[in-house]
Amino acid sequence: MSTEIVYDIIGVGIGPFNLGLAALTQPIEGLNCLFIDRKKEFNWHAGLMFDDATLQVPFMADLVTMADPSSPFSFLNYLKEVDRLYKFYIREDFFILRKEYNLYCQWVLKQLDNCRFSQDVVNIAFDETAQVYNLLVQNTITDEASWYTTKKIVLGVGNTPNMPAFVKPEHKTYVCHASDYLLHKKEFSERDSISVIGSGQSAAEIFNDLLQQRSAGSELNWYSRPDRFFPMEYSKLTLELTSPEYVDHYHALPASKRESILKGQNSLYKGINYDLINSIYDTLYQQSVDEENMSVTLSPCSELLTIEETADKRMRLHFYHTQQERGFTKVTDAVIFATGYSYSIPKCLDNIRSLINVTENGKYLAARNYSIDKGKNSIFIQNGELNTHGFVTPDLGMGAYRNAIIINTILGYEYYKVEKRIAFQNFTATPLVSEVSELFTSPN
């Protein structure tokens, strides 16, 4: 089966960023778009959908508001439509529940007729004569193959859970990534000793969940490579680093300088919610009243080097203490790796890799307008440009901004107003303000 339609945009992957693009392109007359995803349905971070978990950004970081506050796809309009607006008003909290954000995204999806799931992009080819891309797509349920043609592609395939290379298939009986935690929670909770590896928000949420439900005497460990369990920095002047002009500044720097800056910015996007850190401490304190010698350990400066299975089917963890510069071991029953996610170029791009700008180590080399193809402004990236655009790349609050730039670039004019200077700070020796025409049309 093939289609004769030539789409203006095909979005590959339907996470929050491409879903936001679908919502923002919906009212544009004459723009024909299609969005496809190999998953069966939209379910955002299902393995970490704790009842009390919230987003780390305010509710205005929804799919559309920062580009178009009047959009019918806003979170506030969702609340109005489902009779929850006054409840939200009385709650007086900018940070919405993660599970409510998931329901909001699913609500938006129901209003869009151009988002299709169970569709896996197998191959993409470029037609030099017609200047279009042909996508071979396979239905993961029926195995039926279809061809789709488009002028532009927006990649929103997300990233994959990052497991250390030393984790082998034989280890996985009681080993999992944080993204799958709730799927394995019951069987893990039955173990006498559980260890959490990681330093960020996911590690803290999982440790907190296990801590709340642990029985007296059961062992719970949390190991982190940094020298402390640090909070995410959230001061207002620091938040100005999520501004368009800081992205301008960062993108214009040499690659080596960008890399060194990013390494020093962990507290800006990899830290833990301040209130959650305090809540964990309070719970530890409460439990210590009745259980003086608690079997709970929090160990910073602990880099996990490898794991091995013991004769009695437990896991021996080999650590390196980064300050004492010596090794130590720990035997545990289950291990949860909150070790983040990694970016990789999907296999479906193999046939057009020569058209895409990449670094020597295989990372996307994205232009300021988020295009990654060589001068054509026809392939764009969502949440894969950390090395070129900085730590704001995965931030939900910048999703609508990035989508506005992508849309304006494709249209060739400013359909959505894009702020160019919002910070009180100057990040360059000479304040840098991008011209709209340059931002939307320049391939560099």
N, C-alpha and C positions, 0 to 999 in steps of 0.2 A: 504494500500500500504506500502511495506517495501523495504528496499534496502539491498543487500548482500555485499555492499562495506564496508570495514572497513577503515575509514579515520584515518590518522595520527593525525590530529588536526581538531576539530570543534570549531569555534569561535562563542560564543553566544553573540549577539549584534554587530551591525556594526556602531559604532561611529568612530571618527578619529583614536583612538588607535587600534581597531581591524581591521579597514580598512588599517592602516599602516602595521599591521601584515600580512594581505592578500597580500599587495604589496611586502613585503619583503620575503615572502615565495614563491611567484610566480616563481622566477627563479631557485629554488632549485629542482633539478631532483630527482624524486622518492618520494617526499613529497606530499602526497595527502591531501588537505585541503578543508574544507567547512565552509562558514560563513553565519549565518542566523540572521534575525532580524524581530521582529513582526510588525515594522512600514511598511507603504506602500512604502516609498522611503527614500532616504538620504536627509535630509534638516537640516543643522546644526544651532541650535538656531534661528529658523525662527521667533520667537516672538521678537527677539532683533536684527533683520537684518536691522539696520539703514544704510542709504546710505553712511555715512561718518565714520562709526565705523571701527576701525582697530583691528588686533590682538595685544596683549600686549607682543608678542615675535617676534623676527626677522623672515624673510621669510625662513631661513634655518631650522626653526622648522616645516618643512612640514612633510609629512608622512614617508619619507625615508632618507633624506639627511644626518642626523647625524649618521646614520648607514652605508649608502652607497651613497656617493656623486655622483657616476656614474650611479645610478639607472635611468631607463627611466621614473620612476614615480615621479621624482622630480618636484618641483614647477617651477624651471627654464625651464625644458623641456616642461612643460605644456604651459608656456608663449611662448616658441618657436613654439610649435605646433599650437597655436591659434593666432599667429602673434601679440603678445603683448610684446615681449621681449624688443624691443627698447623703447617702451613707458615706461616700467618699469625702464629701464636703465636711461632714461632722468628724470624720476620722482625723482630719488635719495632719496628713502625712504625705509628703511629696513622693515617697518611695513606695511604689506599688508592689503587691505580692507577685512573686514570680509566676505562680500558677494562674493569677488573674491576667498577667501579661500574655500568657500562653492562650488563654480563652479569648482575649482580645484579638490576637493574631488569627485565631481560627474563625472568629466573627468576620474579620476583614476578608478572609479567604472565601467565605460563603457568598460574598457580594461580588466576587470577581469570577468571570466565566472563562478566563484565559490562563488559569493555573491548573496544570495536570500532574498528577502523581503516578508512581509506578512506571515512570518513563526514564529509561537509562540511555544517556548519550554514549554511543559506542565509538563513533568516529566523526571527525569534522574535516571537511575538505574545502579548499578555496578554489572557486572558479575564476580564473584570472580574466577571462573574456567578459563575463557578466559582472565581475566584481561583487560576488556574493559568496556566502558560506553555505555549504550543504551539510546538514547534520543527519547522520544515521542514528535513529532512536529505536530502542527495543522495549516493548511492553514487558515488564518483569513478571506479569501474571499470565499473559497469553503467549508470550514469546514472539508476537507479531512485530515485524520490523516496518518502520516508516521513514521516509526522507522528508526533511523540512529545510526550507531555504530562507535565509535571512541576510539583511544588509549589515546588521550589527549584532554582536554577541556581548552579553554581560555575564561574566563568570561569578557566581555566588555559591560555589560548591563547599565553602567553609573549609575546615581543617579537620585533621584526624587525631584521635587520642594518642598521646605520646607515651609509649611504654619503653622503659630502658631495654637496650639490646640484650642484656643478660637474662631477661625474662623469657623462658622457653615454654613451648606448649605443654610440657609435662608439669610445669609449675602451676598451671592455671586452675587447678581444682579449687584452691582457696586463695587465688590471686585475681584481682580485677582492677580496672581503671576506675577512677572516680565517676566518670560519665555513666557507668553501669551500676553504681553503688546500690541504688534502691531496688534494682532488679535482683540483686543477690543478698540483700540485707538480712533476710530471714535466716538463710543458711550460715551467713557470717556471724550473726548474733548468737548462734548456738555454740560458737567456739569459745574456749576459755581465755585465749589470748589473741588480741587483734592489734595490728600495728598500722598506722597511717603514715604515709610518706609524702611530704610536700609542705610548702610554706604559704600557699595562697588561700583565697576565699573558699575554694572547694574543699581543701584539706581541713580548714577550720570548721566548715559546716558539717562535714562528716564526723570529725572528732566530737563536735558538740552533740550531734545526734546520738552517737554511741555513748557518750558520757552521760547524757540524760537518762538513758535506758539501761545502763550497766547494773548488774547485780553486785552486791557487796562481795569483795574478794576476787572478782574477775579482773583480768589484766588488760589495760588499755595503754598503748604507747603512741606518741606522736613525735616523729623525727623530721627535722628541717635542716637544710644545708646552710641557710643564712645564720648570722650570729644572734638573731632574735626573731621572735614572732611579731613582725612589724605591721602596723596599720597602714591602710591606704591613705596617702596624703590627700587631704580634701579642703585645703584652705582656698580662699577665693582667688588670691593672686596666682596660686598654683593652677587653679582651674582655668586661668587664662591661657595655659599652654594647650588647651583644646580649641583654641581660636583659629580661624582661617589664616591669620597672618603668622602665627607660629608654624603652621604647616607650610606656609610659603617659605619661611626662614629655614626650617629643617630640610625641606626638599631641595633647597638651593645649595646646601652644604656638600662638600665632597663625601663620597661613600664611606671612607675610613673615619671621618669625623662623625657622621651620622651613627655609625656602629658604636663608637666609643660613648657617645651621648646616650644612646639607648640602653647600654649596659648599666648606666648609672641612674636609670629612671624606674627601677623596679617598684619603688614605693608609690609610683603614680598610677600603676595599672595592675600590679601583681600582689598588692597588699591585701590585708584583711579588714573588713568593716570594723570600725572602732568600737561600736556597741557590742559586736559579737565577741571581740576579744575580752571586753569587760564581763560579758555574760558568762563566758567560759570560766573566767577566774572566780566569779561569784558562785558558780555551780561547784567548782573544786573546793571552795571554802566551805560551802554548805555540807558537802559530802564528808569533808575532813572532820567535822564535828562528831559524827557517829562512827567514822572509820579512820582512826588516827594514822594507821600505817596503810594508806591507800596504795593499791597496785596500779597506780596511774603515773606515767612518766612522760614528761615533755622534754625533748632533747634537741636544742638548736646546735649548730656547728657540726651536724652529723650528716656526712655524705655517704649514701649507700653505694657500695662498689659492686656487690654481687649477692646472689642468694643461692642456696642449695637446699635440697630436700634431705631431711634426716631419716634415719632408719625407721623411726616411728611415725613417718609421714607428716612431720612438722617442717617449718621453714627456718633455716639458719641464715640470718642477715649479717653480712659483713660490712661494717661501717669504717669510715675514716673521720677522726675528729679534726676539723680544719684548723683549730687553734693550738691544740696540744700536739698535732701532727703525729698521731698514732692511731692504730686500728683497734676496734673492739667488735664483739659479736653479740647478737641477741637471737634467741630462739622463740618463735611465735607460731601461732596456729593459722593465722590469716593475714594477708597483706593487701592494703588498698593504696594504689598509686594515684595520688593527686598531682601528677607530674605534667599537667598542662597538655597542650595540643601542638601539632607541628603542621607546617604548610608544605604542600607538595603540588607539583604540576600534574593535573589529571591525565591519565593515559589517552583520553579521547582527543587530546591536543597533539599527539605524536606526529600526525601528518602535516600539521601547520606550525611546528616548533620553529621552523626557520623564519616565520613571520613575526615571532614574538621576541621582545627584548627581555633577556634574562642576564643575570650576573654570572660570574665564573662558577659560583657554587650553586647555581640552579635556582635562584630566587627571581621573582618577577622584578623587572626594572620599569616601574610604572612612571609615566609622565605625570606632571602636576594635575592634569585633568583626569587621571586614573586610567588612561588608555595604556595598553601594554604592547600593541602591535607597532610595527616600524613605520610610523609616519602616516598611517591611514585613519586614525581615530575610529577604528571599527571593532576593536576588542577591548573591553574594559574589565577591571577587576574590583571585586568587593571583598574586603577583609583578607587581602593577600599581599598588601603593600606596606607591611610593617617596616621594612628596611628603607623605604623611600619616603614614607609619609609619617612615620613615627608611632609613638605609643597609642595615639588616638584611633589607630586603625580598627581595633575590635570594639571600640566604644559605641554603644547604641545611640548615644547622643549626637554622633557625627554622621549617622547613617543617612538621614534626610538631606543633610548638607552635601554629602558625596553624591547622592542620587540626583540632587538638583543640578550639580555640575555635569554629571553624565548626560542628563536629559538636555540641558542647554547646549552641550557640545554636539550632541547628535542632531539637534534641531538647527544649530548654527545661530541661535539668538537666545536672549535671556527670557525664557518662559517663566521660570521661577527666579525671583529675586534672590541673589546670593550676597550675603554680607562679606565685605572685604576687609574691614577693620573694626574690631569690636573691643580690643584690649586696651587698657590704660598703659601697658608696658610697650616699650620698643624692643624688639628682639634682635634687630640688626643695627649696625652702626648708623646706617641711613634707613629710616622707616620704609619698609617695603610694602607697597600696595599694588596688587595685581590688577592690571587692566582687564575688564570683562572680556573684551575681544580676544586678548591673548590667552586667557584662562580657558575659554571655550573652544578655541580653534587651533592653538599652537600644538604641534605634535611633539615638541621638546619638553 
